[in-house]
Amino acid sequence: MRLLITTLAEYQTVFWQDVGLELRRTGHDPAFISFDDRSTEMLNDAGFRVYTADRSAVSSAEAEAILERFGVTDLNHWLSHERFAFNATDSDVLTRRLASYLLASDAALAAEGDTVMVQELGGFLSVIAGFFASHSRNVPNWFLEPSFFRGNLFFLCNSFSAVVVDEARPAIDEKLDAYLASTLASGAIVI
């Protein structure tokens, strides 16, 4: 089984390329879906298989059928993060981009065969496309999510939902209280 890793920007690719090199060193053969030109160059230069997506590869008329094929409903929900992050107001452009990314993710999954999709959890259209393409092919989609608690990482399989926390926990101890105060004071929050 292979890993197919998505990367959205150069800063992510620096991390994922190191992961890929370590995987390669240990006998694995990861591939990447890149949604960024510089990332594609970096990964190609490192000798990895890299799949890319064309943002405008489909027409408005085709986009609706593509979204239906991959089971994307509640389109406004899925477009909302991209709208907010980039102040994007043209729903048609975002819808066509999502459809293009779905096709690119699906093509990469088809080319890789027996694979697992690995992504950083997020609301960008590329991540959403990878998730829905994986789901449509019954391919496991693992999200890695940095924790609020530095040094920890959550792994979510086949879901955008947050990890369920047991409500029957004891009261907050002094160390946790100090950690929260320090985090708030330093502004070092990743969410």
C-alpha positions as CSV (number, residue, x, y, z in Angstrom):
1,M,0.0,0.0,0.0
2,R,1.3,3.5,-0.9
3,L,0.8,6.9,0.6
4,L,-0.6,9.7,-1.5
5,I,0.1,13.0,0.3
6,T,-1.4,16.3,-0.5
7,T,0.4,19.6,-0.3
8,L,-1.0,23.1,-0.7
9,A,1.9,25.5,-0.3
10,E,5.7,25.6,-0.2
11,Y,5.8,25.8,3.6
12,Q,3.9,22.5,3.8
13,T,6.0,20.9,1.1
14,V,9.2,21.5,3.1
15,F,7.7,19.3,5.8
16,W,6.1,16.7,3.5
17,Q,9.2,16.4,1.4
18,D,11.2,15.5,4.5
19,V,8.5,13.0,5.4
20,G,8.6,11.6,1.9
21,L,12.4,11.3,2.0
22,E,12.3,9.4,5.3
23,L,9.5,7.1,3.9
24,R,11.7,6.4,0.8
25,R,14.7,5.7,3.1
26,T,12.7,3.1,4.9
27,G,11.5,1.4,1.7
28,H,8.2,3.1,1.0
29,D,7.3,4.9,-2.2
30,P,5.1,7.9,-1.5
31,A,3.6,10.1,-4.1
32,F,2.1,13.6,-3.9
33,I,-0.7,15.7,-5.1
34,S,0.5,19.3,-5.4
35,F,-1.8,22.3,-5.6
36,D,1.1,24.8,-5.8
37,D,3.6,25.3,-8.7
38,R,6.7,25.8,-6.4
39,S,5.8,22.6,-4.5
40,T,5.5,20.7,-7.7
41,E,9.0,21.8,-8.7
42,M,10.5,20.9,-5.3
43,L,8.9,17.5,-5.3
44,N,9.9,16.8,-8.9
45,D,13.5,17.8,-8.1
46,A,13.5,15.3,-5.2
47,G,12.4,12.6,-7.6
48,F,8.9,12.0,-6.3
49,R,5.8,11.2,-8.4
50,V,3.7,14.4,-8.4
51,Y,0.2,14.9,-9.6
52,T,-1.0,18.5,-10.2
53,A,-4.4,20.2,-10.6
54,D,-5.5,22.7,-13.2
55,R,-7.7,25.3,-11.4
56,S,-9.9,25.9,-14.5
57,A,-10.0,22.5,-16.1
58,V,-13.8,22.3,-16.1
59,S,-16.6,24.5,-17.3
60,S,-19.5,25.7,-15.1
61,A,-21.8,23.2,-16.9
62,E,-19.5,20.3,-16.1
63,A,-18.9,21.3,-12.5
64,E,-22.4,20.4,-11.2
65,A,-22.2,16.8,-12.6
66,I,-18.7,16.3,-11.1
67,L,-19.8,17.5,-7.7
68,E,-22.8,15.1,-7.8
69,R,-20.6,12.2,-9.0
70,F,-18.4,12.7,-5.9
71,G,-21.3,13.2,-3.5
72,V,-20.6,16.8,-2.6
73,T,-23.7,18.3,-1.2
74,D,-24.2,21.5,0.9
75,L,-21.9,23.4,-1.5
76,N,-22.0,26.6,0.5
77,H,-20.6,24.8,3.5
78,W,-17.6,23.4,1.5
79,L,-16.9,26.8,-0.2
80,S,-17.1,28.9,3.0
81,H,-13.5,28.5,4.2
82,E,-12.1,29.5,0.8
83,R,-14.4,32.4,0.7
84,F,-13.3,33.6,4.0
85,A,-9.6,32.9,3.6
86,F,-9.3,34.6,0.3
87,N,-12.2,37.0,0.3
88,A,-13.5,35.1,-2.7
89,T,-17.0,36.0,-3.8
90,D,-17.4,34.3,-7.1
91,S,-19.1,31.0,-6.3
92,D,-18.8,29.8,-9.9
93,V,-15.0,30.1,-9.9
94,L,-14.8,28.3,-6.5
95,T,-17.2,25.6,-7.7
96,R,-15.2,25.0,-10.9
97,R,-12.0,24.9,-8.9
98,L,-13.4,22.3,-6.5
99,A,-14.6,20.2,-9.4
100,S,-11.2,20.4,-11.1
101,Y,-9.5,19.4,-7.8
102,L,-11.9,16.5,-7.5
103,L,-10.9,15.2,-10.9
104,A,-7.2,15.7,-10.2
105,S,-7.4,13.9,-6.9
106,D,-9.4,11.1,-8.4
107,A,-6.9,10.7,-11.2
108,A,-4.0,10.5,-8.8
109,L,-5.8,7.9,-6.7
110,A,-6.6,5.9,-9.8
111,A,-2.9,6.1,-11.0
112,E,-1.5,5.1,-7.6
113,G,-3.7,2.0,-7.1
114,D,-3.8,0.5,-3.6
115,T,-3.1,3.7,-1.6
116,V,-4.0,5.8,1.4
117,M,-4.6,9.6,1.2
118,V,-2.7,11.6,3.8
119,Q,-3.5,15.3,4.3
120,E,-3.3,18.1,6.9
121,L,-6.8,18.8,8.1
122,G,-8.2,22.0,6.7
123,G,-11.0,23.6,4.8
124,F,-9.3,24.5,1.6
125,L,-10.9,23.2,-1.6
126,S,-7.9,21.0,-2.4
127,V,-8.2,19.2,0.9
128,I,-12.0,18.8,0.5
129,A,-11.4,17.4,-3.0
130,G,-8.9,14.9,-1.7
131,F,-11.3,13.8,1.0
132,F,-14.3,13.3,-1.4
133,A,-12.2,11.6,-4.1
134,S,-10.9,9.2,-1.5
135,H,-14.4,8.6,-0.1
136,S,-15.7,7.9,-3.6
137,R,-13.0,5.2,-4.2
138,N,-13.3,3.7,-0.7
139,V,-9.7,4.8,-0.1
140,P,-8.8,5.7,3.5
141,N,-8.2,9.4,4.0
142,W,-6.1,10.2,7.0
143,F,-6.0,13.8,8.3
144,L,-3.2,14.9,10.5
145,E,-4.1,17.8,12.7
146,P,-1.7,19.7,15.0
147,S,-3.2,19.9,18.5
148,F,-3.8,22.9,20.6
149,F,-1.4,21.3,23.0
150,R,2.0,21.8,21.4
151,G,3.9,18.6,20.5
152,N,0.7,16.6,20.0
153,L,-0.9,15.5,16.8
154,F,-4.4,14.1,16.1
155,F,-5.1,11.6,13.4
156,L,-8.6,11.5,11.9
157,C,-9.7,8.8,9.5
158,N,-12.4,9.4,6.9
159,S,-13.9,12.3,8.8
160,F,-13.8,16.1,9.1
161,S,-15.2,15.8,12.6
162,A,-13.2,16.7,15.7
163,V,-11.9,14.0,18.0
164,V,-14.6,13.2,20.6
165,V,-13.3,14.0,24.1
166,D,-14.5,12.0,27.1
167,E,-16.5,14.4,29.2
168,A,-15.9,12.4,32.4
169,R,-12.5,13.9,32.9
170,P,-11.2,15.1,36.3
171,A,-11.1,18.8,37.0
172,I,-8.4,20.9,35.3
173,D,-5.1,20.6,37.2
174,E,-2.6,23.4,37.9
175,K,-0.2,22.3,35.1
176,L,-3.0,22.6,32.5
177,D,-4.1,25.9,33.9
178,A,-0.5,27.2,33.6
179,Y,-0.2,25.8,30.1
180,L,-3.4,27.6,29.0
181,A,-2.3,30.9,30.6
182,S,1.2,30.6,28.9
183,T,-0.3,29.8,25.6
184,L,-2.8,32.7,25.8
185,A,0.0,35.1,26.9
186,S,2.4,34.1,24.1
187,G,-0.3,34.0,21.4
188,A,1.1,30.6,20.2
189,I,-2.3,29.2,19.3
190,V,-2.8,27.0,16.2
191,I,-6.5,26.4,15.4
